[in-house]
């Protein structure tokens, strides 16, 4: 079946450090890939997405590239801020009607000043 | 102009009670979902409805019953609440045939005492 594996946290960084959160997936066909962010006490917000191989999603300084050959969608940011502290979820949606988002277990990021 | 709204935000109740969580979306989407987030932040799909038709029904106790009066609403009714039902429940909506991202509500934190 389809699944998503992301690095376990927590990830603790100082402000302006480089961030990478690894995400790999298992799926039949060509799923769409997403990163969602959950700030404390809030719901999930879409951070970025990519719908086909080699697509790069980007938003708020975050980037992720859909790598079909390595079945990966790693999240990166060149310089994190305290306000980036949140839980980050990698997710996939299979390319067929009637499916739902499948999430990784989430990675907690804590950024200190 | 909230896109996906769910009520209540917090729900504290005793074991054995029956409770409902309501969800409404004004995005014009044809598909709605219920997800459960456990204490470790893991998100798991519970149900999905498309135009009032149940299309995803994961392994969930039959004490949980979704009800969709129309495609803009998907309510979750829980009978005979148990301690293990304590979690955050998220409603979401999306476009079934576009297989794009889902939009999430703010969540309902259910605590069973």
Interface residues (C-beta under 8 A of the other chain):
Chain A: X32 X34 X36 X38 X42 X43 X44 X45 X46 X49 X51 X87 X89 X93 X94 X95 X96 X97 X98 X99 X100 X101 X102 X103 X105 X106 X108
Chain B: X33 X40 X41 X42 X43 X44 X45 X48 X50 X55 X56 X90 X92 X96 X97 X99 X100 X101 X102 X103 X104 X105 X106 X107
